C-alpha cells in the first residue's frame, strides 16, 4: 500500500527522493553548474568573434515573427540562437541545484543561498542579453554581460567548495599576513580582468560589423591591462612560495592552479597581441579569464576551514540530517 501511495503521488515521491545531506547528486550538479557557466562564456565568445551578435536581431524572439532563426539568417542566426539555447541549459542546471538542496536548506543555508543566487543570476543574465541586443551591442553592456558571467562562474566555484566542506563555524587556516596577501592578489586580479574587458570593448571584435566601440585608445588599454596582469603574476608567485608553509591545506594546491592558469593566460595574451588578435586565441583568452577568476575564488575560500566538531555535536548534526521532514 505505501508503494502504491507513492506511485499515485509523484510530488511526494520526488520530494522523498531529494537528498537530506550532501551526496553524489549534489556534488555532480555543483560541478555541472560551473561547467555550464564556463560553456556559455565560450558560446558567448563564439557569437562575438564570428560577428553573430545580431544574428537574432530581436529578443526574446529571434525575429519579429519567429522564435527560432530562419534559413535566410544563415550561420550567424544559428550561432546566436545556439547561445540562447545554452542559457536554457544553464537555467535547468541551476533549477536542479536549488531542488537538490531544498530539503537541507535549513542545515546548509550556504548551499541554498549560492544555488538560489545562481538561478536568479541566470534570469538576470538573460535579461541583460536582451538589452545587449536591443542596444545594438553597446560595448559597455556587452562588457558588463561578460563580467557578470565571470561572477557567475565564481559563485559556481564557491558552490563546489562548499559542497565538499563540512558545515559549521569556520576558522582561519592560514596566517593573517598570508590572508592579506591573497586578498591583495584578488583585488589586482579584478583590476586585470576589468582592464581586459575594456581593452576588448575598444578592439576589433565587436560582435557585428556595424556595432559601436568605446572610442578609447585600444593600444593604451593593452598596456593598462598588461601592467596589473604582470603584478598579478608576481603576487601569485609570492602566494605559491608562501603557501608552502601550509602545504597540508588545500590553499597551496589552489595557488598552484592559479599560477598555472596565469602562465597560460599570459602566454596566450602575448601571442594574440603579436599576431593580430586571431579569433581562436581571443576566445581562449576569454575562457582563461573565467578560469583565473574561478581559481582565485578557490584560493580565497580555502583561507578558512571548518572547526572540528565534537563527538556529541556530530551525533546531534547526524540526527538532525536524518530526521524525516
URDA-V200674 format. One record per run of one state. SS is the DSSP state (H for helix, E for strand, - for the rest). FROM is the first residue (numbers start at 0). TO is the last residue. Records with the same first field share a line. If there is no record, write none. Layout:
# URDA-V200674
SS=FROM-TO  FROM-TO
This chain:
# URDA-V200674
-=0-0  8-8  17-22  49-69  100-100  104-107  134-137  163-168  172-174  202-216  246-248  273-277  301-302  306-309  322-324
H=1-7  9-16  23-48  70-99  101-103  108-133  138-162  175-201  217-245  249-272  278-300  310-321
E=169-171  303-305
